[in-house]
Amino acid sequence: MDQRHLLMHQAMLGDRRRIEAYDRALAGAVDEDTVVADVGAGTLALTALALRHGAAHVYAVEADPQVAAVADRIIKANDWDDRVTLVVGDARLARLPRQVDVTVCELMGNLGPEEDMARILRTFNRRNLRPGGVVVPERVVTRLAAVQFDDEGWGIWSDDFLGMRLDVVQELVEPSAHLHFLSREPVLLGEPAVLVDTARGDTGLRAARPLALPLERDGTLHAVLGYFTATLAPGIELSNMPSYLGCNWAVFVWPLRHTRVAAGDTVHVRPRRPEGPAARDVTRWRLDCHLDRADKR
């Protein structure tokens, strides 16, 4: 078993806010007559929640054979053989023995869409979810925001840190995409813009649209952040912005050379997603970016 799988699931299972949000969403969707599909079931946390709320049966769908082997051990250890059916394989190809009442899934990446959750669910649900069935989450939105950091992350490389200049370090550090857990909330220089919204039919970033980020205050532009907000059920949201204690998702950071900006300026951005399996690694994405000054004199 690749230990990286277990470390990843260890972090996800330790994210209490994530577990509690899904628990509340499933409490309102599941009863003793409900048949559930857990898509991307992993180590079966969402399956366990569905069973705790009385689900009649859960189909746990997992594509990774190594992770599925762990799930199988968990099913046997908990004597769930009569209540949980493990389905090993690509969810987009799965045909369950019967239609389900609820599909639950947690395939949000750090940016949101990089694990293709919306595309996977659309195909899976077309075949396996009964008409009028419930999907958790019901909506996922990815936003981009122009920010000024509060003395952390890329914002550290400033011209006044503890009375010394560190801005020269920017010449040595490649401004490439990376993941960051915020310890302090950054300053939003303008309203975030929506990049992907599953409610409008977006399923990913294969043809990402350019976005304009109008700036509403003066400041120093340090980076463009990418993050997601998932609406699991009405009134129940889960987001990685701002970061919180125990959050297993980092925000996605595109660092920019520190630039003084003013209200009325506009940052134009367009993400570039690599093809193939590399698309799941958001640190290999790129961002086209340019700044339009309000005062062009």
Rosetta blueprint (number, residue, H / E / L):
1 M L
2 D L
3 Q H
4 R H
5 H H
6 L H
7 L H
8 M H
9 H H
10 Q H
11 A H
12 M H
13 L H
14 G L
15 D L
16 R H
17 R H
18 R H
19 I H
20 E H
21 A H
22 Y H
23 D H
24 R H
25 A H
26 L H
27 A H
28 G L
29 A L
30 V L
31 D L
32 E L
33 D L
34 T L
35 V E
36 V E
37 A E
38 D E
39 V E
40 G L
41 A L
42 G L
43 T L
44 L L
45 A H
46 L H
47 T H
48 A H
49 L H
50 A H
51 L H
52 R H
53 H L
54 G L
55 A L
56 A L
57 H E
58 V E
59 Y E
60 A E
61 V E
62 E E
63 A L
64 D L
65 P H
66 Q H
67 V H
68 A H
69 A H
70 V H
71 A H
72 D H
73 R H
74 I H
75 I H
76 K H
77 A H
78 N L
79 D L
80 W L
81 D L
82 D L
83 R L
84 V E
85 T E
86 L E
87 V E
88 V E
89 G L
90 D L
91 A H
92 R H
93 L H
94 A L
95 R L
96 L L
97 P L
98 R L
99 Q L
100 V E
101 D E
102 V E
103 T E
104 V E
105 C E
106 E L
107 L L
108 M L
109 G L
110 N L
111 L L
112 G L
113 P L
114 E L
115 E L
116 D L
117 M H
118 A H
119 R H
120 I H
121 L H
122 R H
123 T H
124 F H
125 N H
126 R H
127 R H
128 N H
129 L E
130 R E
131 P E
132 G E
133 G E
134 V E
135 V E
136 V E
137 P L
138 E L
139 R E
140 V E
141 V E
142 T E
143 R E
144 L E
145 A E
146 A E
147 V E
148 Q E
149 F L
150 D L
151 D L
152 E L
153 G H
154 W H
155 G H
156 I H
157 W L
158 S L
159 D L
160 D L
161 F E
162 L L
163 G L
164 M E
165 R L
166 L L
167 D H
168 V H
169 V H
170 Q H
171 E H
172 L L
173 V L
174 E L
175 P L
176 S L
177 A L
178 H E
179 L E
180 H E
181 F L
182 L L
183 S L
184 R L
185 E L
186 P L
187 V E
188 L E
189 L L
190 G L
191 E L
192 P L
193 A E
194 V E
195 L E
196 V E
197 D E
198 T H
199 A H
200 R H
201 G L
202 D L
203 T L
204 G L
205 L L
206 R L
207 A L
208 A L
209 R L
210 P L
211 L E
212 A E
213 L E
214 P E
215 L L
216 E L
217 R L
218 D L
219 G E
220 T E
221 L E
222 H E
223 A E
224 V E
225 L E
226 G E
227 Y E
228 F E
229 T E
230 A E
231 T E
232 L E
233 A E
234 P L
235 G L
236 I E
237 E E
238 L E
239 S E
240 N L
241 M L
242 P L
243 S L
244 Y L
245 L L
246 G L
247 C L
248 N L
249 W L
250 A L
251 V E
252 F E
253 V E
254 W E
255 P E
256 L E
257 R E
258 H E
259 T E
260 R E
261 V E
262 A L
263 A L
264 G L
265 D L
266 T E
267 V E
268 H E
269 V E
270 R E
271 P E
272 R E
273 R L
274 P L
275 E L
276 G H
277 P H
278 A H
279 A H
280 R H
281 D L
282 V H
283 T H
284 R H
285 W L
286 R E
287 L E
288 D E
289 C E
290 H E
291 L E
292 D E
293 R L
294 A L
295 D L
296 K L
297 R L
